[in-house]
Amino acid sequence: MNRTLYKQFDEGYFGEFGGRYAPEVLTEALEELERVYAKLKDNRKFKKQVDYYFKNYVNRPSLLMYAENLTRHWGGARVWLKREDLNHTGAHKINNTIGQALMARYMGKKRIIAETGAGQHGLATATVGAMFGFETVVYMGDVDLKRQELNAVKMKMMGATVRGVSAGEATLKEATSEAMRDWALNVKTTHYIVGSAIGPHPFPTIVRDFQSIIGKESRKQFKKSEGKLPDAVVACVGGGSNAIGMFYGFIGDKKVKLYGVEAGGRDKTPGNHSATISLGKPGFLHGTKTLIIQDENGQIVPAHSVSAGLDYPGVGPEHAHLASTGRVSYANVDDDDALSSFLEVCKIEGIIPALETAHAFSFAKKLAKDLGKKKDILICLSGRGDKDAAEVYRLLGDI
Ligand SMILES: Cc1ncc(COP(=O)(O)O)c(C=O)c1O
């Protein structure tokens, strides 16, 4: 396999993107994290621990499923689903959270904090907080607290403190800023479990590595079942953690086409979408250089998506790099198409997908037709849609 295609050029950089642009007060903590991760990532005992919890808590390996009904209904390529929705807590977020919680324990931290949009990362953090006995605080924008109330209630049940954030658009960007502020004030006792492949180095690398289990498992499972690799792999992109985890299993397989799907929102005007890669420009956000939705003065423009997990005005720096090299193609799907795909998957396949994943389904439907019958598409089903059921009902009424 040719893995040279993929190269992290410099520590913390993916081509021109990435790096560490964080306040001085965090330098020591980020350097400690870098040191600890360098030590742990190839350490047999640590890897065994992560594997243990993946198997015995998360329920890995997650299922690779042939979606018979979607294949028939869409009438094109064969459709396969990597079922991260079947993980404990219902999404891919738990993979990264287990890994970082074990790192926090190793570093002797007593307190963990997190930001969350859709609530799945907050929920995963509250879960490991309860299991490993950390004091846990989760920051969540007030708007997201309303649309994802169920996840906030679950976090509280597990003993986490949920802090609402009212600043700005009161969504993921503001929750992330608030978590960074908390970390800067409490860095000695606290580890900040960043929830996506974003933030200052080494976070994008750490999150990618813990999520790469999705792609590695998929590759193995697909090969075992079909004796070949899929022709195309599709995943939704918010900050980009499920997508980078999935892509990483196939990045060296040049024949496998990789597609990331962002939120096209209401339309393409600034403020109405979260299509950072298609419509953003290079800039700096939350400690990293990446593509950002900004106006002509470089001011960050609020992002919008019907799905709380996709409305981030930036994207993981590695995705910005993969877009610039052309290894991954990025598309976007608007709110209405995502909502109709959400319902289609519920009705045709008997699976309620997360609204985030519904964006990937909508894109994959067109791709399946374009590719035709003899090809195989693998979709990362990043999470289940229980959290979105009330919001979809509110938006669409009687369905
Ligand atoms: C189920 C699900 N899928 C996807 C995402 C998007 O995040 P990422 O791009 O980091 O995978 C989220 C974020 O909350 C999520 O909950």
The ligand as a Gaussian input file, in Angstrom:
#p B3LYP/6-31G(d) Opt

LIG

0 1
 C      -23.393000      12.063000      15.049000
 C      -22.435000      13.134000      14.645000
 N      -21.873000      13.075000      13.425000
 C      -21.006000      14.014000      13.010000
 C      -20.674000      15.101000      13.812000
 C      -19.729000      16.122000      13.266000
 O      -18.509000      16.124000      13.927000
 P      -17.180000      15.597000      13.235000
 O      -17.081000      16.305000      11.931000
 O      -16.118000      15.957000      14.193000
 O      -17.316000      14.120000      13.052000
 C      -21.243000      15.210000      15.102000
 C      -20.902000      16.333000      15.966000
 O      -21.462000      16.590000      16.983000
 C      -22.136000      14.190000      15.526000
 O      -22.712000      14.230000      16.726000

